[in-house]
Amino acid sequence: MSVEIGSKVKGKVTGITNFGAFVELPGGTTGLVHISEVADSYVKDVNDHLKVGDEVEVKVLSEKDGKIALSIKKAIDRPEGQSSYSQRPPRQGRPDNRSKDFRSKGGFKPKESFEDKMAKFLKSSEENLSSLKRNTETKRGGRGGRRG
């Protein structure tokens, strides 16, 4: 039995690797669920989400040279137009103010901007270079070195 691209089928996890999980489909064929297709959230280890023997519903993404690509996250039904990484709507009665400074609540500090990081790096880099220069000049007997 050949699997149809775009169809959803039930399968059984037969093996887990660091890059995904092998799933046995009806008819004895085996496909791979890549680690990026296991869950909507970031997956560091497939073993945190699946075990050998688990029954899973998968969507057939493609089939090339006998290799079948599968997805667990695309097999989940979602309302039309909603992505898997949809954002939560703002709470009622409160404007969505993402630029607000949150330091007042629990010491949470928003991420540093690229410009701030660059300025901090340049300052520390210049300090490191000047202290290095100072140390090498004293060893060479240059300006400020010992004479005698």
N, C-alpha and C positions, 0 to 999 in steps of 0.2 A: 504494500500500500504506500503510495507516494503522498507526502504531505503537501498541502496547498498553501502557498505563500499568502500571509494575511489571516490565516485561520487560527483559531484558539483551540488548543487541545490540552488534555490532561496528560501528565507524564510523571515519571518517577526518577528522582535523583539517584544516579548510579555511581558518580564519582565527583570529587571536589579537588580543584587545583588552585594554585595561587592566582590564576587569571580567570577563573570561572567555574561553572559546574556542568557536568555532562548529564543530560536528561534523556531517558529512554522513552520514546514515543510509541503510540499504538502501531503495531505492525513490526515491532522490533528494531526500528531505526533509532539512531541516537543523534542528538543535536547538542550544541553548546550554548549555554547562557553565559555570555561574557560578563565579567565582574561589573562593568558599567551598566548592565541591564538587569541586575539582581534586585535593586531597590531604588526608590526615589532619592533616598539620602546617600551620602558618601559611604562607600563600602570599602573598609580597609582590609577586612578578612572575610571571605565568603563563608567560612565556618560559623561566623556570628549570625548569619541569616539562614543558612541551609544545613541539613544533615543528610547523609546517605540514607536513602529509603523514604525521604519526604515525598509526598504527593504534591505536585505543583501544577498550576495552570499556566501555560506559556503561549505566546503568540509567535508564529513562524515569521521571521523577518526576511530570510533569503535562503536559497539553496544553490550552491555552486560546487561543482566537482564532487558531489556526494556529501559535502559539508553543509550542515543545516545550522543557521544562526537563529537563536531563540531569544525571547525577552520575557521576563516575568513582570517587569514594571509596565510594559505596554499592554499586557493582558488584562490589567486592572481597568474596569470601566469607569470613565470619568464623564461628567457633564460636558457637552460640546463647548469647545473654546477654552476649557480650563487646562492649563499645563500642569505637569507634575510638580513644578516648582512655583506654584501660585502663591501670591502674597496674601496675607490676612488683611481684610478690609479694616480701616481705622475704626476705633471704638465709637459708639454712638455718643453724640454730644461733645465730641472732642475733635478738633481739626488734626489732620495728619501733618504734624510738624516735625519732619525728620532732621532739620538743621538745628533744632533746639539743643542747648547744652544740658546734658544729663548728669553732670557732676554732682548736683545737689542730691540725687537719689542714690544712696548706697555707695558713693564714691566711684560710680561707673564713669569711665573716661572714653569719649569717642576715639576712634582710630586717628593716629597722627597723619597729617597730609604728607604728600611726597615732598613738597617744598620744605616743610618743617624737618623731615628726616634728613634731607639734603643739607640744610643749614647746620644741623647738629653734627652731621658727619664731617662737613668741611671744618667746623670749629675744632672738633677733636683731632682731625687730621693735621691741622696747622699746629696745634699744641704738641702733638707727637713729633712732628718734623722739627719744631724749634728745640724741643728737649733733646732730640737725637743729635741735632747740629751742635748744640751746646756741649754735649758729652764728647763728641768726636773731636771738637776743636781743642778741648782741654787735654785730650790724650796726644794730639799732634803737636802740642806746644804752640798753638796759634794764639789768637787774641784771648787774653785772660789766662793764659797758661802760666805755669811756673817758669821762672828764669833764675838761673843761678849757677 
